[in-house]
Amino acid sequence: MTDQSQVEKARTLRALHEAPVLVLPNAWDAASAALVVQAGAAAVATTSGGVAWSLGRTDGEGLTRAEMTEAVRRIAAAVRVPVTADIEGGYGPGPEDVAATVRAVVEAGAVGINLEDSRASDGTLYPTSVQVQRIEAARNAAAEAGLPDLFVNLRTDVYLFGIGAPDGRLEDVQARADQYAKAGADGLFVPGLLDLDVLASLTASTSLPVNAMAGAGGPSVAELVGVGVRRISVGTGIAEAAYGLAQRAARELLETGTYRSLDRAASYADLNGLFTVQ
């Protein structure tokens, strides 16, 4: 069962969604989470891709439930702000699988989740009626674990995977959003959608706060907020940048024997100082 601190963090995360925007730079381990908080983030969101790569696995449920849960546990223990966990598709197709995953991440310290409506096996979407059952299972599991305020951010992959005819995708997402909200979803995450006009139509048509996945070359935070987006994350973006730096620095060292790629690295003292004994 949860303790009062976790209950309060769940309420805090829920309250953060009442602000004009909640910006979440995604983390994948304890150090990246601590750095995100040091930079000023009010909450931490995990990225399944970053977690998977750090453990030598592929994204898309290449992790086991236990591996993902332990990563969430380490992150939640490293920061004092609310943590929302990317649980991908719930690590199994059935409502009972989603419930087991929710119980595991709540026990690990999470107070929010991202739950996808696509199958990791082939990228197809669950029928809305099936996804509704999975959302209800998540809500019930959280309540039974003592965390009824768990924030369920429901990710729909209509745009990410290009499901259906382009001119019908907005209507599909709107219909799904309506059913997902009735089932207990608290937010709507639509990766792959950065068209500002379409986002404006979507945010105006749903009561759920809409989460956009931003990235290099896309609209700015201000532009997304301007069309009603309430939550902004970057998925694997920061992890990709960090691993890109590791790749460039290694190549420079091996090929030229120089170290310019390390000029803007975080210092040893700063990183070590993130984890002083409490």
C-alpha positions as CSV (number, residue, x, y, z in Angstrom):
1,M,0.0,0.0,0.0
2,T,1.0,3.6,-0.5
3,D,2.2,6.0,2.2
4,Q,1.0,9.6,2.8
5,S,3.9,11.0,0.9
6,Q,3.0,9.1,-2.2
7,V,-0.6,10.1,-1.9
8,E,0.4,13.8,-1.7
9,K,2.7,13.4,-4.7
10,A,-0.2,12.0,-6.7
11,R,-2.4,15.0,-5.7
12,T,0.5,17.3,-6.7
13,L,0.9,15.7,-10.1
14,R,-2.9,16.1,-10.7
15,A,-2.7,19.7,-9.6
16,L,0.2,20.4,-12.0
17,H,-2.2,19.6,-14.9
18,E,-4.4,22.5,-13.9
19,A,-1.6,24.9,-14.8
20,P,-1.4,26.4,-18.3
21,V,1.2,23.8,-19.2
22,L,3.2,21.0,-17.5
23,V,6.6,20.5,-19.2
24,L,8.2,17.1,-18.7
25,P,11.8,16.5,-19.8
26,N,11.8,12.7,-19.8
27,A,14.4,10.7,-17.8
28,W,15.6,7.2,-18.0
29,D,17.7,6.6,-14.9
30,A,18.3,8.1,-11.4
31,A,21.0,10.5,-12.6
32,S,19.0,11.9,-15.5
33,A,15.9,12.2,-13.3
34,A,18.0,14.1,-10.7
35,L,19.4,16.4,-13.4
36,V,15.9,17.1,-14.7
37,V,14.7,18.1,-11.3
38,Q,17.8,20.2,-10.7
39,A,17.0,22.1,-13.9
40,G,13.6,23.0,-12.5
41,A,11.1,20.3,-13.5
42,A,8.1,20.0,-11.2
43,A,7.7,16.3,-12.0
44,V,9.6,13.5,-13.8
45,A,8.3,11.4,-16.6
46,T,10.2,8.2,-17.6
47,T,10.8,7.2,-21.2
48,S,10.5,3.5,-22.0
49,G,13.0,3.9,-24.9
50,G,15.6,5.4,-22.7
51,V,15.1,2.9,-19.9
52,A,15.3,0.0,-22.4
53,W,18.5,1.2,-24.1
54,S,20.2,1.8,-20.7
55,L,19.5,-1.9,-20.0
56,G,20.6,-3.2,-23.4
57,R,17.0,-3.8,-24.7
58,T,14.9,-2.5,-27.5
59,D,12.0,-0.1,-27.0
60,G,8.5,-1.5,-27.5
61,E,8.2,-3.8,-24.5
62,G,11.7,-5.2,-25.0
63,L,11.8,-4.7,-21.2
64,T,10.1,-7.1,-18.8
65,R,7.6,-5.7,-16.3
66,A,10.1,-6.3,-13.5
67,E,13.0,-4.5,-15.3
68,M,10.8,-1.5,-16.0
69,T,9.5,-1.4,-12.5
70,E,13.0,-1.5,-11.0
71,A,14.0,1.4,-13.1
72,V,11.0,3.4,-11.9
73,R,11.9,2.4,-8.3
74,R,15.4,3.8,-8.7
75,I,14.1,7.0,-10.3
76,A,11.4,7.6,-7.7
77,A,14.0,7.1,-4.9
78,A,16.3,9.6,-6.4
79,V,13.9,12.6,-6.5
80,R,11.3,14.2,-4.3
81,V,8.9,15.3,-7.0
82,P,6.1,13.2,-8.5
83,V,7.2,10.5,-11.0
84,T,5.0,9.3,-13.8
85,A,6.0,6.0,-15.4
86,D,5.9,5.0,-19.1
87,I,4.4,1.5,-18.9
88,E,4.1,1.2,-22.6
89,G,1.1,-1.0,-23.5
90,G,0.9,-2.4,-20.0
91,Y,3.2,-5.5,-20.6
92,G,0.4,-7.7,-21.8
93,P,-2.8,-7.4,-23.8
94,G,-5.4,-8.2,-21.1
95,P,-6.9,-5.9,-18.4
96,E,-5.3,-8.2,-15.8
97,D,-1.8,-7.5,-17.3
98,V,-2.4,-3.7,-17.1
99,A,-3.6,-4.1,-13.5
100,A,-0.5,-6.1,-12.6
101,T,1.8,-3.4,-14.1
102,V,-0.1,-0.6,-12.4
103,R,0.2,-2.3,-9.0
104,A,4.0,-2.9,-9.6
105,V,4.8,0.8,-10.5
106,V,2.6,2.2,-7.7
107,E,4.5,-0.1,-5.3
108,A,7.7,1.3,-6.8
109,G,6.7,4.9,-6.1
110,A,5.1,6.1,-9.3
111,V,2.0,8.4,-9.1
112,G,1.2,8.5,-12.8
113,I,1.4,6.4,-15.8
114,N,1.4,6.6,-19.6
115,L,-0.6,3.7,-21.1
116,E,-0.6,3.1,-24.9
117,D,-3.6,1.9,-27.0
118,S,-1.4,0.0,-29.5
119,R,0.0,-3.5,-29.4
120,A,3.8,-3.8,-29.1
121,S,3.8,-6.9,-31.2
122,D,2.5,-5.3,-34.5
123,G,1.6,-1.7,-33.9
124,T,-2.1,-2.2,-34.4
125,L,-4.5,-0.4,-32.1
126,Y,-6.7,-2.2,-29.6
127,P,-10.4,-1.7,-30.3
128,T,-11.7,1.1,-28.3
129,S,-13.9,-1.2,-26.2
130,V,-10.9,-3.3,-25.3
131,Q,-8.8,-0.3,-24.4
132,V,-11.7,1.0,-22.2
133,Q,-11.5,-2.3,-20.2
134,R,-7.7,-1.8,-19.9
135,I,-8.1,1.7,-18.6
136,E,-10.8,0.6,-16.1
137,A,-8.4,-2.1,-14.9
138,A,-5.7,0.5,-14.4
139,R,-8.0,2.7,-12.4
140,N,-9.2,-0.2,-10.2
141,A,-5.7,-1.5,-9.6
142,A,-4.6,2.0,-8.5
143,A,-7.5,2.4,-6.1
144,E,-6.9,-1.1,-4.6
145,A,-3.2,-0.1,-4.1
146,G,-4.3,2.9,-2.1
147,L,-3.6,5.5,-4.9
148,P,-7.0,6.4,-6.4
149,D,-5.5,9.7,-7.7
150,L,-3.0,8.0,-10.0
151,F,-2.8,10.1,-13.1
152,V,-3.6,8.0,-16.2
153,N,-2.2,9.6,-19.3
154,L,-3.7,7.6,-22.1
155,R,-1.5,7.5,-25.2
156,T,-3.2,6.9,-28.6
157,D,-1.0,6.0,-31.5
158,V,-3.3,6.9,-34.3
159,Y,-1.0,9.6,-35.6
160,L,2.3,8.0,-34.6
161,F,1.6,4.9,-36.6
162,G,-0.5,6.6,-39.3
163,I,-3.6,4.5,-38.6
164,G,-6.4,5.0,-41.1
165,A,-6.9,7.7,-43.8
166,P,-5.2,11.0,-42.9
167,D,-8.4,13.0,-43.1
168,G,-10.1,10.7,-40.6
169,R,-7.4,10.6,-37.9
170,L,-8.6,13.6,-36.0
171,E,-12.1,12.2,-35.8
172,D,-10.8,8.9,-34.7
173,V,-8.7,10.4,-31.9
174,Q,-11.6,12.6,-30.8
175,A,-13.9,9.5,-30.5
176,R,-11.3,7.6,-28.6
177,A,-10.7,10.5,-26.3
178,D,-14.3,10.6,-25.4
179,Q,-14.5,6.9,-24.6
180,Y,-11.1,7.0,-22.8
181,A,-12.2,9.9,-20.6
182,K,-15.5,8.1,-19.6
183,A,-13.4,5.0,-18.7
184,G,-11.2,7.0,-16.3
185,A,-8.3,8.5,-18.3
186,D,-7.0,11.8,-17.0
187,G,-5.0,13.0,-20.0
188,L,-4.6,12.3,-23.7
189,F,-1.2,11.8,-25.2
190,V,-1.0,12.0,-29.0
191,P,2.6,11.4,-30.2
192,G,3.2,12.1,-33.9
193,L,0.8,15.0,-34.0
194,L,2.5,18.4,-34.1
195,D,0.3,20.2,-36.7
196,L,-0.8,23.2,-34.8
197,D,-4.1,23.6,-36.5
198,V,-5.1,20.0,-35.9
199,L,-3.9,20.2,-32.3
200,A,-6.1,23.3,-31.8
201,S,-9.1,21.4,-33.0
202,L,-8.3,18.5,-30.8
203,T,-7.7,20.5,-27.6
204,A,-11.0,22.4,-28.2
205,S,-13.0,19.2,-28.5
206,T,-11.9,17.2,-25.4
207,S,-12.0,17.8,-21.7
208,L,-8.8,15.9,-21.3
209,P,-5.5,17.9,-21.1
210,V,-3.7,17.1,-24.3
211,N,0.0,16.0,-24.2
212,A,2.1,16.6,-27.3
213,M,5.5,15.0,-27.8
214,A,7.9,17.9,-28.9
215,G,11.3,17.6,-30.4
216,A,13.9,19.2,-32.6
217,G,12.5,21.0,-35.6
218,G,9.0,21.0,-34.1
219,P,6.8,23.8,-32.6
220,S,8.1,25.5,-29.5
221,V,6.5,25.2,-26.1
222,A,5.0,28.6,-26.5
223,E,3.5,27.6,-29.9
224,L,2.0,24.4,-28.4
225,V,0.6,26.2,-25.4
226,G,-0.9,28.7,-27.8
227,V,-3.2,26.0,-29.4
228,G,-4.3,24.6,-26.0
229,V,-1.7,21.9,-25.4
230,R,-1.5,21.4,-21.6
231,R,1.3,18.8,-21.2
232,I,4.6,18.6,-23.2
233,S,7.1,15.8,-23.1
234,V,10.0,14.9,-25.4
235,G,10.0,11.1,-25.3
236,T,13.4,9.6,-26.0
237,G,14.7,13.0,-27.2
238,I,17.0,13.8,-24.3
239,A,18.2,10.2,-24.1
240,E,19.0,10.3,-27.8
241,A,21.0,13.5,-27.3
242,A,22.9,12.1,-24.4
243,Y,23.8,8.9,-26.3
244,G,24.6,11.0,-29.4
245,L,27.1,12.9,-27.3
246,A,28.6,9.6,-26.0
247,Q,29.0,8.4,-29.6
248,R,30.6,11.7,-30.8
249,A,33.0,11.9,-27.8
250,A,34.1,8.3,-28.3
251,R,34.7,8.8,-32.0
252,E,36.6,12.1,-31.5
253,L,38.8,10.4,-28.8
254,L,39.5,7.4,-30.9
255,E,39.9,9.1,-34.3
256,T,41.7,12.4,-33.5
257,G,42.8,12.0,-29.9
258,T,41.1,15.2,-28.8
259,Y,38.3,15.9,-26.3
260,R,36.4,18.9,-27.5
261,S,33.1,17.0,-27.3
262,L,33.5,16.9,-23.5
263,D,33.8,20.7,-23.1
264,R,30.2,21.1,-21.9
265,A,29.9,18.0,-19.9
266,A,28.4,18.0,-16.4
267,S,31.2,18.0,-13.8
268,Y,32.1,15.1,-11.7
269,A,31.5,17.1,-8.5
270,D,28.0,18.2,-9.7
271,L,27.0,14.7,-10.7
272,N,28.3,13.2,-7.5
273,G,26.6,15.9,-5.5
274,L,23.2,14.8,-6.8
275,F,23.4,11.8,-4.6
276,T,24.5,13.0,-1.2
277,V,23.3,10.7,1.6
278,Q,19.9,11.9,2.8
